[in-house]
Amino acid sequence: MAELIRSGVELMIVGMGIVFLFLTMLVIAIHFMSSLVQRFFPAEPQTTIPVPSVTSGIDKRTVAAITAAVHHYRDKHHLPK
């Protein structure tokens, strides 16, 4: 019986070692590929696109009504402002 338990423990240790080794190699490979991508394909600077102002064609009363409706909805549903 002790021989069977010893064999089971040995198999468990070997299996866990193989899984640990594989995961370690996977992490190293991912870091290596990440450094290659950053080296050969650097991130381009983000450009902000200006948003044109379209409020000039909307009636001020409409804007006020929409604003009031949004505030009422947020107050009713306890949403942050």
C-alpha positions as CSV (number, residue, x, y, z in Angstrom):
1,M,0.0,0.0,0.0
2,A,2.9,2.4,0.9
3,E,4.4,1.7,-2.5
4,L,1.2,2.7,-4.3
5,I,1.0,6.0,-2.3
6,R,4.7,6.7,-3.0
7,S,4.2,6.2,-6.7
8,G,1.1,8.4,-6.7
9,V,3.1,11.2,-4.9
10,E,5.9,10.8,-7.4
11,L,3.5,11.1,-10.3
12,M,1.9,14.1,-8.8
13,I,5.2,15.9,-8.3
14,V,6.4,15.1,-11.8
15,G,3.0,16.3,-13.3
16,M,3.0,19.5,-11.3
17,G,6.6,20.1,-12.2
18,I,5.9,19.7,-15.9
19,V,2.9,22.0,-15.7
20,F,5.0,24.6,-13.8
21,L,7.8,24.3,-16.4
22,F,5.3,24.7,-19.2
23,L,3.7,27.8,-17.7
24,T,7.1,29.3,-17.0
25,M,8.1,28.8,-20.6
26,L,4.8,30.3,-21.7
27,V,5.3,33.5,-19.6
28,I,8.9,33.9,-21.0
29,A,7.7,33.4,-24.6
30,I,4.9,36.0,-24.1
31,H,7.3,38.5,-22.6
32,F,9.7,37.9,-25.5
33,M,7.0,38.3,-28.2
34,S,5.8,41.5,-26.4
35,S,9.3,43.0,-26.5
36,L,9.6,42.1,-30.2
37,V,6.3,43.7,-31.1
38,Q,7.2,46.9,-29.1
39,R,10.6,47.0,-30.7
40,F,9.6,46.6,-34.4
41,F,6.1,48.1,-34.2
42,P,6.2,51.0,-31.8
43,A,2.9,52.6,-30.7
44,E,2.1,55.7,-32.8
45,P,1.2,58.8,-30.8
46,Q,-2.5,59.2,-30.4
47,T,-4.0,62.2,-32.1
48,T,-7.1,63.8,-30.8
49,I,-9.8,64.6,-33.3
50,P,-11.4,68.0,-32.7
51,V,-15.1,67.7,-32.2
52,P,-17.1,70.4,-34.0
53,S,-19.6,72.4,-32.1
54,V,-23.1,71.6,-33.2
55,T,-25.1,73.4,-30.4
56,S,-25.5,76.5,-32.5
57,G,-28.4,75.0,-34.5
58,I,-30.3,73.6,-31.5
59,D,-32.9,75.7,-29.7
60,K,-31.8,76.6,-26.1
61,R,-35.2,75.5,-24.7
62,T,-34.6,72.0,-26.2
63,V,-31.1,71.8,-24.6
64,A,-32.6,72.9,-21.3
65,A,-35.4,70.3,-21.5
66,I,-32.9,67.5,-22.3
67,T,-30.6,68.6,-19.5
68,A,-33.5,68.6,-17.1
69,A,-34.6,65.2,-18.2
70,V,-31.1,63.7,-17.7
71,H,-30.9,65.2,-14.2
72,H,-34.3,63.9,-13.3
73,Y,-33.4,60.4,-14.6
74,R,-30.1,60.4,-12.7
75,D,-31.8,61.6,-9.5
76,K,-34.5,59.0,-9.8
77,H,-32.1,56.1,-10.4
78,H,-29.5,57.3,-7.9
79,L,-26.8,57.6,-10.6
80,P,-23.6,59.7,-10.1
81,K,-23.7,63.2,-11.6
